[in-house]
Amino acid sequence: MLFKGLTAEYLVHRCVTVGPGEIVLFHAAAGGVGSIACQWLRANGVKVIGTVSTQEKAEIAYANGCDEVILYTQDGFQTQVAEITRDKGVSVVFDSVGADTFTESLRCLRPRGTLVSFGESSGPVPPLNVASIGGLGSLFVTRPSIAHYSADRRELESAAQRLFVAMGDGKLRRPRVTSYAFKDAVSAHADLEARATTGSVILVP
């Protein structure tokens, strides 16, 4: 909870500012970080569109505060985001999936929106033509790392305090945990790649 919670904290509170009433798209909404971040965004008054790969994960995403959930492996997501936002687009896309979603995510943003690329579970993102993001609406793209958002001790302590308060206030519940024996590490990686897991994945010695 601490590591993924701190990741959700910097994404939601410090990487980009999202206010009440705004709409965001969060990929892998049933994952470890997504499960926490979507709860936090909802508690802050933000409307969250989550993407998941299965109906089971859709139910988890709804339980974590998503207002709308898209099964992107079956239907894509750009057209559905356009329908939900009435062609206005979202303020922010939080994308930890990478190769499979990056290009389409850019097209989901409203003018001057921000794509936060914080992972590449499906593989590295394709090369980005910087001029193209101007033509799509003067977009912003950032590739943050928790290392840079926790390097300062005071900032780290402040982030942890915000996380603990949110947990104490009942705004956040820890995500479900999927455990694998250490000897099954290969299977764990295979399931992650196949998007067969939900919540946090841990290896147990």
ChimeraX commands (.cxc) that place a marker at each C-alpha (Angstrom):
marker #1 position 0.00,0.00,0.00 radius 0.5
marker #1 position 2.81,2.41,0.82 radius 0.5
marker #1 position 4.68,2.25,-2.50 radius 0.5
marker #1 position 1.59,2.16,-4.70 radius 0.5
marker #1 position -0.15,4.67,-2.47 radius 0.5
marker #1 position 2.74,7.10,-2.78 radius 0.5
marker #1 position 2.68,6.61,-6.54 radius 0.5
marker #1 position -1.04,7.43,-6.59 radius 0.5
marker #1 position -0.38,10.44,-4.36 radius 0.5
marker #1 position 2.12,12.12,-6.64 radius 0.5
marker #1 position 0.05,11.33,-9.73 radius 0.5
marker #1 position -3.16,12.76,-8.31 radius 0.5
marker #1 position -1.83,15.64,-6.23 radius 0.5
marker #1 position 1.50,16.81,-7.61 radius 0.5
marker #1 position 2.18,15.62,-11.15 radius 0.5
marker #1 position -0.86,17.37,-12.61 radius 0.5
marker #1 position -3.63,19.41,-11.00 radius 0.5
marker #1 position -7.16,18.11,-11.55 radius 0.5
marker #1 position -10.09,19.91,-9.97 radius 0.5
marker #1 position -13.65,18.95,-9.05 radius 0.5
marker #1 position -15.91,18.43,-12.04 radius 0.5
marker #1 position -13.08,17.63,-14.46 radius 0.5
marker #1 position -13.01,14.33,-16.34 radius 0.5
marker #1 position -9.95,12.06,-16.53 radius 0.5
marker #1 position -9.18,8.72,-18.15 radius 0.5
marker #1 position -7.29,6.17,-16.04 radius 0.5
marker #1 position -5.94,3.06,-17.74 radius 0.5
marker #1 position -5.64,-0.19,-15.76 radius 0.5
marker #1 position -8.19,1.09,-13.27 radius 0.5
marker #1 position -8.33,-2.26,-11.45 radius 0.5
marker #1 position -4.57,-2.49,-10.96 radius 0.5
marker #1 position -2.60,-1.73,-7.83 radius 0.5
marker #1 position -2.01,1.98,-8.51 radius 0.5
marker #1 position -5.25,2.45,-10.42 radius 0.5
marker #1 position -7.36,1.04,-7.59 radius 0.5
marker #1 position -5.98,3.64,-5.19 radius 0.5
marker #1 position -5.78,6.59,-7.57 radius 0.5
marker #1 position -9.36,6.20,-8.82 radius 0.5
marker #1 position -10.66,6.25,-5.23 radius 0.5
marker #1 position -8.65,9.39,-4.53 radius 0.5
marker #1 position -9.76,11.17,-7.69 radius 0.5
marker #1 position -13.40,10.37,-6.93 radius 0.5
marker #1 position -13.00,11.66,-3.36 radius 0.5
marker #1 position -11.62,14.89,-4.85 radius 0.5
marker #1 position -14.73,15.37,-6.97 radius 0.5
marker #1 position -13.16,14.28,-10.26 radius 0.5
marker #1 position -15.17,12.21,-12.76 radius 0.5
marker #1 position -13.16,9.10,-13.64 radius 0.5
marker #1 position -13.39,6.99,-16.77 radius 0.5
marker #1 position -11.49,3.77,-16.15 radius 0.5
marker #1 position -10.28,1.20,-18.65 radius 0.5
marker #1 position -9.93,-2.51,-17.89 radius 0.5
marker #1 position -9.53,-5.74,-19.83 radius 0.5
marker #1 position -12.31,-7.93,-18.39 radius 0.5
marker #1 position -15.80,-7.65,-16.95 radius 0.5
marker #1 position -14.52,-8.86,-13.57 radius 0.5
marker #1 position -12.06,-5.97,-13.51 radius 0.5
marker #1 position -14.82,-3.58,-14.56 radius 0.5
marker #1 position -16.72,-4.41,-11.37 radius 0.5
marker #1 position -13.57,-3.71,-9.33 radius 0.5
marker #1 position -13.07,-0.39,-11.12 radius 0.5
marker #1 position -16.65,0.67,-10.39 radius 0.5
marker #1 position -16.17,-0.29,-6.74 radius 0.5
marker #1 position -13.07,1.92,-6.67 radius 0.5
marker #1 position -14.98,5.00,-7.76 radius 0.5
marker #1 position -14.96,4.99,-11.54 radius 0.5
marker #1 position -18.02,6.70,-13.01 radius 0.5
marker #1 position -17.62,4.93,-16.35 radius 0.5
marker #1 position -15.64,1.82,-17.25 radius 0.5
marker #1 position -14.49,0.77,-20.72 radius 0.5
marker #1 position -13.33,-2.73,-21.69 radius 0.5
marker #1 position -10.64,-1.46,-24.01 radius 0.5
marker #1 position -9.39,-4.87,-25.14 radius 0.5
marker #1 position -12.78,-5.57,-26.70 radius 0.5
marker #1 position -14.08,-2.23,-27.86 radius 0.5
marker #1 position -11.17,0.21,-28.00 radius 0.5
marker #1 position -11.68,3.35,-25.99 radius 0.5
marker #1 position -11.29,6.52,-28.06 radius 0.5
marker #1 position -14.82,6.43,-29.50 radius 0.5
marker #1 position -16.37,5.68,-26.11 radius 0.5
marker #1 position -14.44,8.49,-24.41 radius 0.5
marker #1 position -15.71,10.86,-27.10 radius 0.5
marker #1 position -19.28,9.73,-26.45 radius 0.5
marker #1 position -18.96,10.08,-22.68 radius 0.5
marker #1 position -17.42,13.57,-22.92 radius 0.5
marker #1 position -19.61,14.69,-25.83 radius 0.5
marker #1 position -16.53,15.10,-28.01 radius 0.5
marker #1 position -14.85,17.47,-25.56 radius 0.5
marker #1 position -12.17,15.02,-24.43 radius 0.5
marker #1 position -10.67,14.49,-20.99 radius 0.5
marker #1 position -8.39,16.80,-19.02 radius 0.5
marker #1 position -5.85,14.12,-18.19 radius 0.5
marker #1 position -5.02,10.57,-19.27 radius 0.5
marker #1 position -3.09,8.48,-16.74 radius 0.5
marker #1 position -1.42,5.72,-18.74 radius 0.5
marker #1 position 0.69,2.91,-17.28 radius 0.5
marker #1 position -0.02,0.53,-20.18 radius 0.5
marker #1 position 2.23,2.10,-22.80 radius 0.5
marker #1 position 2.49,0.73,-26.33 radius 0.5
marker #1 position -1.11,-0.50,-26.65 radius 0.5
marker #1 position -2.74,2.72,-25.48 radius 0.5
marker #1 position -0.37,5.68,-25.89 radius 0.5
marker #1 position -1.32,6.95,-29.36 radius 0.5
marker #1 position -5.05,6.53,-28.84 radius 0.5
marker #1 position -4.77,8.19,-25.42 radius 0.5
marker #1 position -3.43,11.37,-27.02 radius 0.5
marker #1 position -6.56,11.56,-29.15 radius 0.5
marker #1 position -8.77,11.36,-26.04 radius 0.5
marker #1 position -7.44,14.61,-24.60 radius 0.5
marker #1 position -9.15,17.96,-24.77 radius 0.5
marker #1 position -7.11,20.91,-26.07 radius 0.5
marker #1 position -4.23,21.65,-23.66 radius 0.5
marker #1 position -4.84,18.36,-21.88 radius 0.5
marker #1 position -2.08,16.25,-20.33 radius 0.5
marker #1 position -0.98,12.68,-20.92 radius 0.5
marker #1 position 0.78,11.22,-17.88 radius 0.5
marker #1 position 2.74,8.17,-19.05 radius 0.5
marker #1 position 3.96,6.41,-15.91 radius 0.5
marker #1 position 4.47,2.82,-17.06 radius 0.5
marker #1 position 4.83,0.50,-20.03 radius 0.5
marker #1 position 3.22,-2.81,-19.09 radius 0.5
marker #1 position 2.42,-3.57,-22.75 radius 0.5
marker #1 position 5.83,-2.44,-24.01 radius 0.5
marker #1 position 7.67,0.82,-24.80 radius 0.5
marker #1 position 5.66,3.66,-26.30 radius 0.5
marker #1 position 6.34,4.46,-29.97 radius 0.5
marker #1 position 8.53,7.42,-30.89 radius 0.5
marker #1 position 6.64,10.68,-30.45 radius 0.5
marker #1 position 6.58,13.36,-33.12 radius 0.5
marker #1 position 6.52,16.48,-30.97 radius 0.5
marker #1 position 4.86,18.54,-33.69 radius 0.5
marker #1 position 1.92,16.13,-33.71 radius 0.5
marker #1 position 0.86,17.00,-30.16 radius 0.5
marker #1 position 0.47,20.61,-31.26 radius 0.5
marker #1 position -1.89,19.57,-34.02 radius 0.5
marker #1 position -3.92,17.50,-31.56 radius 0.5
marker #1 position -4.58,20.53,-29.35 radius 0.5
marker #1 position -1.38,21.94,-27.81 radius 0.5
marker #1 position -1.10,18.90,-25.57 radius 0.5
marker #1 position 1.27,18.22,-22.67 radius 0.5
marker #1 position 3.07,14.90,-22.20 radius 0.5
marker #1 position 5.01,13.95,-19.08 radius 0.5
marker #1 position 6.90,10.82,-18.03 radius 0.5
marker #1 position 7.15,11.03,-14.23 radius 0.5
marker #1 position 9.00,8.73,-11.84 radius 0.5
marker #1 position 8.40,8.25,-8.14 radius 0.5
marker #1 position 12.17,8.61,-7.67 radius 0.5
marker #1 position 11.91,12.30,-8.56 radius 0.5
marker #1 position 8.75,12.83,-6.50 radius 0.5
marker #1 position 10.22,11.32,-3.34 radius 0.5
marker #1 position 13.86,12.44,-3.53 radius 0.5
marker #1 position 13.34,15.31,-1.09 radius 0.5
marker #1 position 12.79,13.97,2.44 radius 0.5
marker #1 position 10.32,16.68,3.42 radius 0.5
marker #1 position 8.29,16.11,0.27 radius 0.5
marker #1 position 8.29,12.36,0.90 radius 0.5
marker #1 position 7.08,12.79,4.47 radius 0.5
marker #1 position 4.35,15.20,3.36 radius 0.5
marker #1 position 3.19,12.73,0.70 radius 0.5
marker #1 position 3.13,9.85,3.19 radius 0.5
marker #1 position 1.17,11.96,5.66 radius 0.5
marker #1 position -1.41,12.80,2.99 radius 0.5
marker #1 position -1.72,9.09,2.18 radius 0.5
marker #1 position -2.13,8.03,5.83 radius 0.5
marker #1 position -4.73,10.73,6.47 radius 0.5
marker #1 position -6.75,9.66,3.44 radius 0.5
marker #1 position -6.63,6.05,4.64 radius 0.5
marker #1 position -7.63,7.10,8.15 radius 0.5
marker #1 position -10.52,9.17,6.82 radius 0.5
marker #1 position -11.83,6.18,4.89 radius 0.5
marker #1 position -11.24,7.76,1.47 radius 0.5
marker #1 position -8.87,4.98,0.47 radius 0.5
marker #1 position -8.99,1.21,0.82 radius 0.5
marker #1 position -5.99,-0.92,-0.01 radius 0.5
marker #1 position -6.23,-2.81,-3.30 radius 0.5
marker #1 position -6.67,-6.55,-3.34 radius 0.5
marker #1 position -3.42,-8.51,-3.28 radius 0.5
marker #1 position -2.56,-11.41,-5.59 radius 0.5
marker #1 position 0.20,-13.58,-4.12 radius 0.5
marker #1 position 2.59,-15.92,-5.91 radius 0.5
marker #1 position 5.21,-18.19,-4.41 radius 0.5
marker #1 position 8.68,-16.96,-5.26 radius 0.5
marker #1 position 9.30,-20.13,-7.28 radius 0.5
marker #1 position 6.35,-19.10,-9.50 radius 0.5
marker #1 position 7.83,-15.73,-10.44 radius 0.5
marker #1 position 7.77,-16.63,-14.13 radius 0.5
marker #1 position 4.04,-17.34,-13.92 radius 0.5
marker #1 position 3.50,-14.04,-12.12 radius 0.5
marker #1 position 5.22,-12.14,-14.93 radius 0.5
marker #1 position 3.25,-14.06,-17.55 radius 0.5
marker #1 position -0.04,-13.22,-15.82 radius 0.5
marker #1 position 0.94,-9.56,-15.56 radius 0.5
marker #1 position 1.71,-9.45,-19.27 radius 0.5
marker #1 position -1.58,-11.19,-20.05 radius 0.5
marker #1 position -3.45,-8.71,-17.79 radius 0.5
marker #1 position -4.78,-11.61,-15.76 radius 0.5
marker #1 position -4.15,-9.98,-12.37 radius 0.5
marker #1 position -5.95,-7.34,-10.31 radius 0.5
marker #1 position -4.71,-5.09,-7.55 radius 0.5
marker #1 position -1.15,-5.53,-6.27 radius 0.5
marker #1 position 0.98,-8.54,-7.14 radius 0.5
marker #1 position 3.53,-9.82,-4.62 radius 0.5
marker #1 position 6.03,-12.68,-4.48 radius 0.5
marker #1 position 6.14,-14.66,-1.24 radius 0.5
marker #1 position 9.40,-16.45,-0.31 radius 0.5
marker link #1:1,2 radius 0.2
marker link #1:2,3 radius 0.2
marker link #1:3,4 radius 0.2
marker link #1:4,5 radius 0.2
marker link #1:5,6 radius 0.2
marker link #1:6,7 radius 0.2
marker link #1:7,8 radius 0.2
marker link #1:8,9 radius 0.2
marker link #1:9,10 radius 0.2
marker link #1:10,11 radius 0.2
marker link #1:11,12 radius 0.2
marker link #1:12,13 radius 0.2
marker link #1:13,14 radius 0.2
marker link #1:14,15 radius 0.2
marker link #1:15,16 radius 0.2
marker link #1:16,17 radius 0.2
marker link #1:17,18 radius 0.2
marker link #1:18,19 radius 0.2
marker link #1:19,20 radius 0.2
marker link #1:20,21 radius 0.2
marker link #1:21,22 radius 0.2
marker link #1:22,23 radius 0.2
marker link #1:23,24 radius 0.2
marker link #1:24,25 radius 0.2
marker link #1:25,26 radius 0.2
marker link #1:26,27 radius 0.2
marker link #1:27,28 radius 0.2
marker link #1:28,29 radius 0.2
marker link #1:29,30 radius 0.2
marker link #1:30,31 radius 0.2
marker link #1:31,32 radius 0.2
marker link #1:32,33 radius 0.2
marker link #1:33,34 radius 0.2
marker link #1:34,35 radius 0.2
marker link #1:35,36 radius 0.2
marker link #1:36,37 radius 0.2
marker link #1:37,38 radius 0.2
marker link #1:38,39 radius 0.2
marker link #1:39,40 radius 0.2
marker link #1:40,41 radius 0.2
marker link #1:41,42 radius 0.2
marker link #1:42,43 radius 0.2
marker link #1:43,44 radius 0.2
marker link #1:44,45 radius 0.2
marker link #1:45,46 radius 0.2
marker link #1:46,47 radius 0.2
marker link #1:47,48 radius 0.2
marker link #1:48,49 radius 0.2
marker link #1:49,50 radius 0.2
marker link #1:50,51 radius 0.2
marker link #1:51,52 radius 0.2
marker link #1:52,53 radius 0.2
marker link #1:53,54 radius 0.2
marker link #1:54,55 radius 0.2
marker link #1:55,56 radius 0.2
marker link #1:56,57 radius 0.2
marker link #1:57,58 radius 0.2
marker link #1:58,59 radius 0.2
marker link #1:59,60 radius 0.2
marker link #1:60,61 radius 0.2
marker link #1:61,62 radius 0.2
marker link #1:62,63 radius 0.2
marker link #1:63,64 radius 0.2
marker link #1:64,65 radius 0.2
marker link #1:65,66 radius 0.2
marker link #1:66,67 radius 0.2
marker link #1:67,68 radius 0.2
marker link #1:68,69 radius 0.2
marker link #1:69,70 radius 0.2
marker link #1:70,71 radius 0.2
marker link #1:71,72 radius 0.2
marker link #1:72,73 radius 0.2
marker link #1:73,74 radius 0.2
marker link #1:74,75 radius 0.2
marker link #1:75,76 radius 0.2
marker link #1:76,77 radius 0.2
marker link #1:77,78 radius 0.2
marker link #1:78,79 radius 0.2
marker link #1:79,80 radius 0.2
marker link #1:80,81 radius 0.2
marker link #1:81,82 radius 0.2
marker link #1:82,83 radius 0.2
marker link #1:83,84 radius 0.2
marker link #1:84,85 radius 0.2
marker link #1:85,86 radius 0.2
marker link #1:86,87 radius 0.2
marker link #1:87,88 radius 0.2
marker link #1:88,89 radius 0.2
marker link #1:89,90 radius 0.2
marker link #1:90,91 radius 0.2
marker link #1:91,92 radius 0.2
marker link #1:92,93 radius 0.2
marker link #1:93,94 radius 0.2
marker link #1:94,95 radius 0.2
marker link #1:95,96 radius 0.2
marker link #1:96,97 radius 0.2
marker link #1:97,98 radius 0.2
marker link #1:98,99 radius 0.2
marker link #1:99,100 radius 0.2
marker link #1:100,101 radius 0.2
marker link #1:101,102 radius 0.2
marker link #1:102,103 radius 0.2
marker link #1:103,104 radius 0.2
marker link #1:104,105 radius 0.2
marker link #1:105,106 radius 0.2
marker link #1:106,107 radius 0.2
marker link #1:107,108 radius 0.2
marker link #1:108,109 radius 0.2
marker link #1:109,110 radius 0.2
marker link #1:110,111 radius 0.2
marker link #1:111,112 radius 0.2
marker link #1:112,113 radius 0.2
marker link #1:113,114 radius 0.2
marker link #1:114,115 radius 0.2
marker link #1:115,116 radius 0.2
marker link #1:116,117 radius 0.2
marker link #1:117,118 radius 0.2
marker link #1:118,119 radius 0.2
marker link #1:119,120 radius 0.2
marker link #1:120,121 radius 0.2
marker link #1:121,122 radius 0.2
marker link #1:122,123 radius 0.2
marker link #1:123,124 radius 0.2
marker link #1:124,125 radius 0.2
marker link #1:125,126 radius 0.2
marker link #1:126,127 radius 0.2
marker link #1:127,128 radius 0.2
marker link #1:128,129 radius 0.2
marker link #1:129,130 radius 0.2
marker link #1:130,131 radius 0.2
marker link #1:131,132 radius 0.2
marker link #1:132,133 radius 0.2
marker link #1:133,134 radius 0.2
marker link #1:134,135 radius 0.2
marker link #1:135,136 radius 0.2
marker link #1:136,137 radius 0.2
marker link #1:137,138 radius 0.2
marker link #1:138,139 radius 0.2
marker link #1:139,140 radius 0.2
marker link #1:140,141 radius 0.2
marker link #1:141,142 radius 0.2
marker link #1:142,143 radius 0.2
marker link #1:143,144 radius 0.2
marker link #1:144,145 radius 0.2
marker link #1:145,146 radius 0.2
marker link #1:146,147 radius 0.2
marker link #1:147,148 radius 0.2
marker link #1:148,149 radius 0.2
marker link #1:149,150 radius 0.2
marker link #1:150,151 radius 0.2
marker link #1:151,152 radius 0.2
marker link #1:152,153 radius 0.2
marker link #1:153,154 radius 0.2
marker link #1:154,155 radius 0.2
marker link #1:155,156 radius 0.2
marker link #1:156,157 radius 0.2
marker link #1:157,158 radius 0.2
marker link #1:158,159 radius 0.2
marker link #1:159,160 radius 0.2
marker link #1:160,161 radius 0.2
marker link #1:161,162 radius 0.2
marker link #1:162,163 radius 0.2
marker link #1:163,164 radius 0.2
marker link #1:164,165 radius 0.2
marker link #1:165,166 radius 0.2
marker link #1:166,167 radius 0.2
marker link #1:167,168 radius 0.2
marker link #1:168,169 radius 0.2
marker link #1:169,170 radius 0.2
marker link #1:170,171 radius 0.2
marker link #1:171,172 radius 0.2
marker link #1:172,173 radius 0.2
marker link #1:173,174 radius 0.2
marker link #1:174,175 radius 0.2
marker link #1:175,176 radius 0.2
marker link #1:176,177 radius 0.2
marker link #1:177,178 radius 0.2
marker link #1:178,179 radius 0.2
marker link #1:179,180 radius 0.2
marker link #1:180,181 radius 0.2
marker link #1:181,182 radius 0.2
marker link #1:182,183 radius 0.2
marker link #1:183,184 radius 0.2
marker link #1:184,185 radius 0.2
marker link #1:185,186 radius 0.2
marker link #1:186,187 radius 0.2
marker link #1:187,188 radius 0.2
marker link #1:188,189 radius 0.2
marker link #1:189,190 radius 0.2
marker link #1:190,191 radius 0.2
marker link #1:191,192 radius 0.2
marker link #1:192,193 radius 0.2
marker link #1:193,194 radius 0.2
marker link #1:194,195 radius 0.2
marker link #1:195,196 radius 0.2
marker link #1:196,197 radius 0.2
marker link #1:197,198 radius 0.2
marker link #1:198,199 radius 0.2
marker link #1:199,200 radius 0.2
marker link #1:200,201 radius 0.2
marker link #1:201,202 radius 0.2
marker link #1:202,203 radius 0.2
marker link #1:203,204 radius 0.2
marker link #1:204,205 radius 0.2
view
